[in-house]
Amino acid sequence: MKFISLNSRGGNYLVVAENVAWLRDYENGQTQVGMVGGAPLLVAGRVEDVAASILAQVNGAE
């Protein structure tokens, strides 16, 4: 099980990477992150930046 960090304007999340199901652009430069079996998380950053951060963390670059 690999945990990744997702930054939010209201606080940061630490989630299991395998539970990330989808990403969707949201308003004010934020991204919704769909979680398997749960409600989406609202995180800071554009969808491309969030995706790059997730991939980098999963592959051990961060």
N, C-alpha and C positions, 0 to 999 in steps of 0.2 A: 504494500500500500504506500503510495507516494503522496505526500501533502504538498500543496502549492499555496502561495500567498496571493491574495487578490486585494488590491487597495480600493477603499471606498472613501467617500467624503465624510461619512458618518462613523467610520471605524473600519478596521481591516478584517478580512476573513482568512481563515486557514481551512482549505477544503481538500478532500480527496480528489486527485486528478481524474481518476476513472469515473467520478460522478458528474463531471462536466458534460452536458448533453448538447448544448447549442449556445451561440452568441447572437445577440441582436442589437443593432444600433438603437440608442435611446436619446432622449433630449438632453441638451446642455452638455454635450461632449461626454456622455456616460454610455455604458454598455450593460445590457441585461445578460446575465449568465444563467442559462437554464440548468437546473440540477436534477439528476435522476431521483425521482421519488419526493421532490420538494418544490417549494416556490422558487422563482428566479431571484438571483441576487443582483442588486444594482451596484456596479463598480465604476470607478473613475477611469476615464480614458476611452479612446475610440476603439471600435471593434478590432481593427487591425493591430493596434498596440497591445490590447488585452490578449489576443490570439498569439502574438509573438512572445509575450511574457509567459504565457502558459506553456508553449512549446519549449522555450528556453529552460524553464524550470524542470519540465519533465525530462529533458535531455541533459540536465545537469550543468547548464551554462550559467545559472544564477545561484 
